[in-house]
Every structure is written in C-alpha cells, then in structure tokens.
Amino acid sequence: MQGYTVKEVPVPDTPAEMATAAQPYDAYDSDRPLMLRCTCGADHAPQAHATADVDPETLGRSFMEAALVKALFPQDALRRGFLKAVGRRTAMAAIGSLVPMASLQAMAQEKKPLEKKDLKIGFIPITCASPLIMADPLGFYRQQGLSVTLQKTAGWALIRDKIMNREYDATHFLSPMPIAISLGLGSAAQAMNVATIQNINGQAITLALKHKGNRDPKNWKGFKFAIPFEYSMHNFLLRYYLAENGINPDTDVQLRVTPPAEMVANLRAGNIDGFLGPDPFNQRAVFEEVGFIHILSREIWDGHPCCAFGVPEAFIQQNPNTFAALYRSVLTAAAMARRAKDRELIAKVIAPAQYLNQPEAVLNQVLTGKFADGLGNVRNVPERADFDPVPWQSMAVWMLTQMKRWGYVKGEVNYKQVAEKVFLITDAKKYMKELGQPVPDGAYRKFKVMGKEFDAARADDYLKSFAIGKA
C-alpha cells in the first residue's frame, strides 16, 4: 500500500459509536492517510462532536443498522473484519441491496396498513419504562409508521383508569396490573394483555438514614413502608422478604400506597421508615442524602419482572397491524436497552423534563449499576437493572400465588389459564424472531426467590409451603 499511512481505529459497535463514525473506513484516498472521519465531513476527529449533539433519531437508525449487521455476522471477529475490509458505507450499501432497510417499513404497510397511526401511551416517569420512553426520541415508533404521544401520568390508579376508559391506547403497567384488571380485582373486569416485560430487577428497599444501625429485618416491627400500588411486584417482593424474616406484613408493619415521585419526600419528612420502590427514586434518596439502599430487589429474586408494556385485548382485536407495529417498536428499544454500552446514552435520552425529569448522574448510576449506596460504598452491580422483554407465563403464575397468599384472590385459581390469556409470550416470540432477536424456548421457565425454586406446575404446593400468609 505505497503512499498510504494506515491508522488503527476502532470499529463502531454501538449506536453512539456509529453515530460519531458514520464513515469510518471509506477514506481510500492516495493523497491522505486512512483515518476516522467525523460525520460532519470535516477533517477533525469525531470525538470533537459530543454524543449529546447527535440527533436521537440518527442514533436509533444507527442501532437498527448495527443490529442488522450483527444478525448477518453474529461472530464479533468476522463482523469486525468485514467492516474493516470494506468500510461501513460500502457494507451498508451491499447489505441494503439485499435487505433494503428504508423500504421494509413501507413494504410492510403496503401489505398491512395501520388501522390507527396516532396513539397515546401512558407512562409513569421511572427507569422501569426506559424502552417505552426511549422509543420516542430514538425514533423507533416513527420507524414503524406510528405517531406516538407519551402521556406522563401521576400514579398507577390513574394509569389503570385511563387505559380502561380508552383514554390511552397502550400503557406502561406494573406487571401484575393486567392480571388484576382482567380478574376484576380493584376495578371492573376488563381483558388486558402484557405484550412485553419492560424491565427486570431495577428496584430496591431503601431505608431512612436513621436506620443505618438497624439492618436486620427481624427488628422492623412497627415500621412504615411505602409501595407504589397493591398490585405491584414491589408489594409482593416486600411482603415476601418480610415474611421470610418472620415479619407479618399485614400485622407487624404498615404498608402505604404512595406514588413513586412522593417516596423520597415522605422519607425525608419521617412519614415512612423506608420503601420498596422503583428507580430512580432509590438512588435519588441517596443523592439527596435522606436514605440508603438496604438491598437491591435482584438480591431477593434475580431476574424478577417489574413493569410491563400492555394493551387492552380489544385494542389488539381492532388494530392488529398497529399492535404489531407497537410490538416491533418496543422490542427494538428493549434490545438496545439490554446493551450495557448504551446505558449512558439512554440515561441522557430519557433524563429531560418531558420524560423522567431527573439528574442524568442519578440515571447513570441506576442504569450502569455503578452507584453510591448511601452507606459510604460505591458498588458495581451491572445487573442492577435490565430489560429482558420476555413475558414468561411462569412469572404470571408466581404473581397469582402471591395474590392468593395475601388474600387478593379468593378460592381456586386456574393459574395456567390466566397466565396464558394475559401474558402474550407466543406473540412476543413471533415478533422477536421477525426482528432477528434471540428467541427463548418454553413459556414456564423456573426461577428462585430467596433461594426457593418456583415451579409453575406445582403452584399450589408452593403456596402451601409458607408459614406466613392468609392462603
């Protein structure tokens, strides 16, 4: 290669990298060295332009392109070698001649036009909703032909009422809520579905600073705890944790339903001793020096579901193509959210006032898992929050056992029937496959809660094994 000076540069492998390296290996010009060029076309390093200056929708397109390249070249070495050999622009042009990304959406809509393009989607401003929220600024809804208005909502009862009254087309749910609504618990019965799990893990038990010396839950009789809603994983996990430590959550402590955004203020005011709540409010309590993180929810059940993305069954029946477009949008966002490399970018995207309205530094600690715990430690727990979208039906069965355990459900429960009607794992797998995402086997995966295995096929035996509870 006489006349060339070759400079080793990294191959872009994330949306942020691809956005700042749109033309990394195509400067094959004998009058200049092979180098990384900025997307603006100028002869300066791409690092001169911060990620914050890149249009979010461009980042979304870059992620889609990166996902397509990874699907075609799943082995890292092969993929990187291909990109180094031909350059990203040439690579995408070649791939595009076989898989024309820009026309895929149009082709799909020619065959299956959307019944409804303008949608209202409700959400609570917490990190659990990251996939649903980030799909807006990153353009994943628009890529599917949808015009989505995200509706920030004050509390879960209001979310329930607005989705039931058809003020929202789809919504951010606590994952047990569609089960409760479908069964008529706490409201009139209306068929609701969980399309995806929005997040796994990502919660914590946070205590007031005055309890730093009282970390043994066996000593918590008389405590007042906040939870965001009765039909929530927060309620069920807190009850489980207390009961395993000999505390009856119905008689030994007080559980108060409190909107997430009000939890830190109540902790500061001394109205509660602690809460099991969603982030970023656990980290916000540390940030404001009013609380400490006693235990992460993943230490109770690693991989537990928390929030979900759901719709009324009637919406699916009336708008099947729109529902499919929604599914693809949220699954694409979830795939990006799973990537640790993209978490800081996601924190930046969801921090603004119209979304979470939180300090970016707080969101970074939650999403990256490198955080101050309020006890003088900086912990590094990458799995603190994750975004596995699979709506395992065994998770629904576990929720039903806890509803029955604590008296929310009376009498016999057909666990399998309810789980399979509400949690749409077959649909999730269908659209994950369509998007080239890994598709898991089965529907009733086993898991452990505080070391105790749960087998959905033996739900009643599991329920009978507890010493504390109403069932």
Helices and strands as residue ranges (DSSP letters): H 15-19, G 46-48, G 51-53, H 56-72, H 76-86, H 88-98, H 101-111, E 118-123, G 127-129, H 130-134, H 140-143, E 147-152, H 156-164, E 170-174, H 177-183, E 192-197, E 200-201, E 203-208, G 209-211, G 217-219, E 224-227, H 233-244, E 254-257, G 260-262, H 263-269, E 274-278, H 281-287, E 291-296, G 297-299, E 307-312, H 313-318, H 320-337, G 340-342, H 343-350, H 360-368, E 370-372, E 378-380, G 382-384, E 385-386, H 393-405, H 415-422, H 425-434, E 447-449, E 452-454, G 456-458, H 459-464
